Amino acid sequence: QTVLVLNEVGRHRLPPEALGLARIVMLRDNVGLDFGAWRDAVARLPSVWGAELLLFTNDSIVGPFQGLDRVVDRIAESPASLFFLTESEFAVRHFQSFFWGVKGAGLSNPVLRTFLTSVRDMADKAAAIFLYEVFMRQACEALGGMESLCLFPLDELTGVDSEIRPTFNPTHHLWREL
């Protein structure tokens, strides 16, 4: 089932078409960026932790132009409980958070739950990336013992020279391939 979190500035108004897109629609102030929205969703709907598979995505996604069946099949077949579509070497090698999820035992992992519930509202996108996106995988693996999977790792997408990889974003440079 789909939960749609709409970030809005000022007076909250529900767009009429939103009700046709999701089972639950949440309206919230436009604070905290993606991680703030995800924090609020799991806080207000704790029953989502009882799902078999929990996907998080943001509104920067264009597509998919074909179904997600192949992606979901790869996730289901993997023993990893934490997964992401892509990774980046910006700052340190990390998974990008525009599309990620958790399944199985990962749904009850206290490190992941604490990580999400401790998110603070950030106005600065770069700060949110450094504080949350860059460290989520490391915290979940090192502290939570979770196994993770990157569905489209850089090594499989491109032979980009190692000197430019820290500035390379596959979602910008390899969008056709993805």
C-alpha positions as CSV (number, residue, x, y, z in Angstrom):
1,Q,0.0,0.0,0.0
2,T,1.2,3.5,-0.7
3,V,1.6,6.3,1.8
4,L,2.1,9.7,0.2
5,V,3.7,12.4,2.3
6,L,3.2,15.9,0.8
7,N,5.5,18.7,2.0
8,E,3.8,22.1,1.6
9,V,4.7,25.6,2.6
10,G,2.1,27.7,4.4
11,R,-1.5,26.6,4.6
12,H,-2.0,22.9,3.9
13,R,-4.4,22.0,1.2
14,L,-4.9,18.5,-0.1
15,P,-4.8,18.4,-3.9
16,P,-7.9,16.4,-5.1
17,E,-5.8,14.1,-7.2
18,A,-3.7,13.0,-4.2
19,L,-6.4,10.7,-2.8
20,G,-6.2,8.6,-6.0
21,L,-2.5,8.1,-5.6
22,A,-2.3,6.6,-2.2
23,R,-4.1,4.8,0.5
24,I,-2.9,7.3,3.1
25,V,-2.0,10.9,2.3
26,M,-0.1,13.0,5.0
27,L,0.3,16.8,4.8
28,R,3.2,18.3,6.6
29,D,5.3,21.5,6.6
30,N,8.1,21.5,4.2
31,V,10.8,21.0,6.7
32,G,13.4,18.3,7.1
33,L,13.6,17.3,3.5
34,D,13.1,13.6,2.6
35,F,14.4,12.2,5.8
36,G,12.1,14.5,7.8
37,A,9.1,13.2,5.8
38,W,10.1,9.6,6.3
39,R,10.6,10.2,10.0
40,D,7.2,11.7,10.3
41,A,5.6,8.8,8.3
42,V,7.0,6.1,10.4
43,A,6.3,8.0,13.6
44,R,2.6,8.6,12.7
45,L,2.1,5.1,11.1
46,P,4.2,2.7,13.2
47,S,2.2,-0.2,11.6
48,V,4.4,0.2,8.5
49,W,7.2,-1.7,10.4
50,G,4.9,-4.8,10.2
51,A,5.2,-4.8,6.4
52,E,7.1,-7.5,4.5
53,L,8.9,-4.8,2.4
54,L,9.1,-1.1,3.1
55,L,10.2,1.2,0.2
56,F,11.1,4.9,0.7
57,T,11.4,7.2,-2.3
58,N,11.2,10.9,-3.0
59,D,9.7,13.1,-5.7
60,S,12.9,13.4,-7.7
61,I,12.1,10.1,-9.5
62,V,11.1,10.3,-13.1
63,G,9.6,7.0,-14.1
64,P,9.9,4.2,-14.0
65,F,8.8,3.9,-17.5
66,Q,8.4,0.2,-17.1
67,G,7.3,-1.7,-14.0
68,L,9.4,-2.1,-10.9
69,D,9.0,-5.9,-11.1
70,R,12.6,-6.7,-11.9
71,V,13.9,-4.4,-9.1
72,V,11.5,-5.9,-6.5
73,D,12.4,-9.4,-7.6
74,R,16.1,-8.7,-7.1
75,I,15.3,-7.2,-3.6
76,A,13.2,-10.3,-2.7
77,E,15.9,-12.7,-3.9
78,S,18.7,-11.0,-1.9
79,P,19.5,-12.0,1.7
80,A,20.2,-8.3,2.4
81,S,17.6,-6.5,4.6
82,L,18.6,-3.0,3.6
83,F,18.8,-1.9,-0.1
84,F,19.4,1.1,-2.3
85,L,19.2,1.6,-6.0
86,T,22.5,3.6,-6.5
87,E,25.6,4.7,-4.8
88,S,27.9,7.7,-4.8
89,E,31.5,8.3,-3.8
90,F,30.8,11.9,-3.0
91,A,32.4,12.5,0.5
92,V,32.7,8.7,1.2
93,R,31.2,5.8,-0.7
94,H,27.6,5.6,0.3
95,F,24.2,4.6,-1.0
96,Q,21.9,7.4,-2.4
97,S,18.7,7.8,-0.5
98,F,16.3,8.8,-3.2
99,F,15.0,5.2,-3.4
100,W,15.8,2.7,-0.6
101,G,14.1,0.2,1.5
102,V,14.2,-2.5,4.2
103,K,12.7,-5.9,4.4
104,G,12.6,-9.0,6.7
105,A,14.5,-8.8,10.0
106,G,15.7,-5.3,9.1
107,L,12.2,-4.0,9.8
108,S,12.7,-4.7,13.5
109,N,16.3,-3.6,13.7
110,P,16.6,-1.0,16.5
111,V,19.5,0.8,14.9
112,L,17.5,1.6,11.7
113,R,14.5,2.5,13.7
114,T,16.5,4.8,16.0
115,F,18.3,6.3,13.1
116,L,15.0,7.3,11.4
117,T,13.3,8.5,14.5
118,S,16.3,10.6,15.5
119,V,16.3,12.6,12.3
120,R,16.2,16.4,12.9
121,D,14.8,18.9,10.4
122,M,17.5,20.2,8.2
123,A,17.0,23.2,5.8
124,D,20.3,22.6,4.1
125,K,20.3,19.7,1.6
126,A,24.1,19.2,1.8
127,A,23.9,19.0,5.6
128,A,21.1,16.4,5.3
129,I,23.1,14.4,2.8
130,F,26.2,14.4,5.1
131,L,24.3,13.7,8.4
132,Y,21.8,11.1,7.1
133,E,22.4,9.8,3.6
134,V,26.1,9.3,3.9
135,F,26.0,7.6,7.3
136,M,22.8,5.5,7.2
137,R,24.4,2.5,5.5
138,Q,27.4,2.6,7.8
139,A,25.3,2.9,10.9
140,C,23.0,0.1,9.9
141,E,25.8,-2.3,8.9
142,A,28.4,-1.5,11.6
143,L,26.0,-0.9,14.6
144,G,22.9,-2.8,13.5
145,G,24.6,-5.8,11.9
146,M,22.4,-5.4,8.8
147,E,23.5,-6.7,5.4
148,S,22.9,-4.2,2.6
149,L,22.6,-4.4,-1.2
150,C,23.1,-1.7,-3.8
151,L,21.1,-2.8,-6.9
152,F,23.1,-0.7,-9.4
153,P,26.6,-0.2,-7.9
154,L,29.0,2.2,-9.6
155,D,31.3,-0.6,-10.6
156,E,28.6,-2.3,-12.7
157,L,27.3,1.0,-14.2
158,T,30.4,2.6,-15.5
159,G,34.2,2.5,-15.9
160,V,34.5,6.1,-14.8
161,D,38.1,7.1,-14.0
162,S,38.7,6.9,-10.2
163,E,39.9,10.6,-10.2
164,I,36.4,11.9,-11.1
165,R,34.3,9.3,-9.3
166,P,34.0,11.4,-6.1
167,T,32.2,14.1,-8.1
168,F,30.3,11.6,-10.2
169,N,26.6,11.1,-9.6
170,P,25.1,8.2,-11.6
171,T,21.6,9.6,-11.4
172,H,22.8,12.7,-13.2
173,H,25.4,11.2,-15.6
174,L,24.0,7.7,-16.2
175,W,20.2,8.4,-16.1
176,R,19.7,6.7,-19.5
177,E,21.5,3.5,-18.4
178,L,19.7,3.4,-15.1
